Amino acid sequence: RTWEPVSVGLALGKTTFAKQKGQDTAFYAEVRGTYTLFTKNDFSAGVSLGVGHIFNAKQNFLTEFSYNIGYSFNQNISVNVFQGFYHFDGKLASNKYAFMGAGITISFPHLLKVN
């Protein structure tokens, strides 16, 4: 959902492509809010905050802060490159990691249409 310049969405993905030890996985679901700082033509730049869950992981609580740059192909599809920090928390341990990634944003404005 977008309220210019703020958007909120659901992110699904993997925190790493490396093989995980034991039962741990890298698959996550996250609610992420983005504040758009700058737009020019089809390009945009923003900052994001997210909170999520890593499935079947010892450190399963995820928080994220990231910077992103995106290009919109149309009103519903854009690609993004982002860089930021993950913080993983569990019952016995926590870790912080810097990351860089890429993603595709698909908007479904007709599903959230308000009359």
N, C-alpha and C positions, 0 to 999 in steps of 0.2 A: 504494500500500500504506500502511496506517495502523497505527502503534504509538502509541497515545495517550501524549502529546500531539504526536507527530511523525508527519508523513506525507511520502511521497516519491512523485513522479509525473513524467510526461512532459508537457511543455508544447509545443504547436505554435502558431505564429502569425506575425504580422508586426510588425516593430519600428516601422514607420511606414506610413501610407497615401499618403504623397507619392510622386510619380513619381521613380524612381531614375535616376541618370545612367549611361549606358553599359550594361555587362553586369551591374552590381551588382543584387542583389535584396534584399528586406527579409524574406524568409521564413526562419524559424528553427525549430530543434528544440532543446529544453533539458531537462535533468534538473533538477528543482527540489525542494528539501526545504523543508518548512514546519514551524515550531514554533508551536503554538497557545498563545497567552498567556492568553486569556480566552474563556470561553463562557457564554452566558446564553440559555436557551431555544433558539431556532433561530439565534441570532447568534453569531459568533466573530470574534476578532481575532488576528492572528499576524504573524510575520516569516518571510521566505523568502530562501533563498540558492539560486542556480542557476548552472549551467555549461552552455553549449551551442554550437551551430554555426549560422552564418548562411550559407545556401547561395549559392554563386557571388558572394561579396562579397570585396573586397580586405581588409577588416577582418572576418575570418570567425569569430574566437574571441570568444564572448560570456560575460560574467559579469554576474550580477544580484544586487542586494540590494533587497528591497522590504518594505513594510508592507502588510497587507491586512485588509479587513473583509468578512465573508461572511455570507450568509443561506442556510440549508439548507431546501430544500423537502421533502426526505425523506432517507433514509439514503444515496441514491446521487446526488442532484443538488443542487448549490448554485451560487449566483452570488457573484462577488467583485468588489470594487473595490480596486485597489491603486495604490500610489505608491512610487517608488523610484528607483534609479540603474542604468543600463546602463553597462558598460565594454566597448568593442570593441577588439580587438587584431588587428593584421596584421603582415606582415613589415616594412613601412616606416612604419607610423603606428598611432596609437591615439587613441581619443576616449572621453569620458565624457559621458553625457546623463542628465538627470533626466526621469522620465516619469510619466504617470498612465494607467491603463487599467482595463478591465473584462474579466471572463472568466467562463466556465462550467466548473465541475468536474463531471465524470461519473466515478463510481467503478464499478469492476467487481469487487466482492468475491468473486463466485463463481469468477472466473478464478484468483484467488490463494489460494483456500481451502486451509488446511493442516489435516490431520487430526491 
